[in-house]
Amino acid sequence: MAFGSSALSFSHQIISSSTKHPTVDTKTAASSVVSLPVIPQTRPDSAALTINNPLSTVNSSVKTVGKKEILENIPGKFGKFGGKYVPETLITCLGKLEAEFNLVLHDSEFQEELATALRDYVGRETPLYFAQRLTNHYKNSQGQGPEIYLKREDLNHGGAHKINNAIAQAMIAKRMGRKSIVAATGAGQHGVATAAACAKLNLDCTILMGATDMEKQASNVVLMKLLGAEVEPVDGTFKDASSEAIRAWVGELETSYYLTGTAVGPHPCPSMVREFQSVIGKETRRQAMEKWGGKPDIVVACIGSGSNALGLFHEFIKDEDVRMIGVEAAGFGLDSGKHAATLARGDVGVYHGAMSYLLQDEEGQILGPHSIGVGLEYPGVGPEVSFLKETGRAEFHTATDKEAVDAYRRLCELEGIFPALEASHALAFLEKLCPTLPHGTKVVVNVSGRGDKDAAIVSQY
């Protein structure tokens, strides 16, 4: 796909650089209204079904983000986070996408087709696997400790959770009459998933990928090309590839479809990704009931932009007795400046069309993230994850590159499973979490992807 001068210039302030937002005191936020720039938003027409904000009815313990009515009446807003901070060029297009998204959620024919694809093509449902030897590893001297279960998203077609969303959005694109798909990828897992979905549905596919990421994840580049995708290198990493993908889409709005795999960007993109990934948590609830007759006590997932974490968390948001733990990439350490721990060290700002937590300097310019898990190298998180931090409903921690590599090796040796380095960050946190837990605590860790793509990196570490 050529990227000509018709593409939107990213010197546009609200997309190319972050707009730093003043920190809001959470103690007073409940009684105050955050003043935001007025951005025109196009809603679906009255015939379209409106999606209620999934966090608008969170239990009464969530009180720090303003009046409930505000959350219920603004689709795509999670407290002050989210929105559509985009040029006028995109407003109509996003409105059409939102209307189509609302409709397919209640279209029985679409839902039946998606369920069939998830079962017969993706390979769902994925197992909730009891990791016996990993569980034994964390038992104390009295033989007591938590029970560790792994949600095996690594067993999906393509080797990651990304296909759950990619196949659904590709179906929407075809339904809307789009002929070509453009997407950005970091570790290559979303790229492989998108390329596979496009091959299945006979859609042209262009994948934008950072040149440095292409070197690190060469095996996935080969797979994308074998699946018929055109893979275009971009100077930089995933954040730069994302910017270029949006530019390409803006240049061909009437014929192309931007298939995002991350829970970031302007509404409805984050809500779409979360919705199509929520199958992870729905299965987990059902499987937990079958295995031990209850819910998980704790669910754990790595945090990049938040797609796999929200896929697991969303089902349990209203269950106050379920702890939700996200684990970010601490890279070389939080004080090194080489990390991707947005929630631990970031501030609120606007980037790629939405307000969320970002890694940025004092002037609001985006900082380059680092993680050995390439899929975690994004300088922000999605608006819904930002809201979960702001309200305290989920807790967030970090794991370094070394801790992630150690966790990768540990799971290989104890369970014969090689997790993606991204998911290894979640597994790494078990080292700190498990000693604090009562005997028999049920812990579910989302193994969001398989790690054959990372074997060389781990072996050389």
PyMOL commands that set and color helices and strands:
alter all, ss='L'
color gray80, all
select helices_A, chain A and resi 13-16+29-31+68-73+88-104+108-122+132-137+153-155+162-175+189-201+211-216+218-226+238-251+269-277+279-292+307-316+342-345+374-376+383-391+401-415+421-428+430-436+452-460
alter helices_A, ss='H'
color red, helices_A
select strands_A, chain A and resi 77-78+81-82+128-130+147-152+180-185+204-210+230-234+256-258+298-302+323-331+347-351+354-358+395-400+442-447
alter strands_A, ss='S'
color yellow, strands_A
deselect
rebuild
show_as cartoon
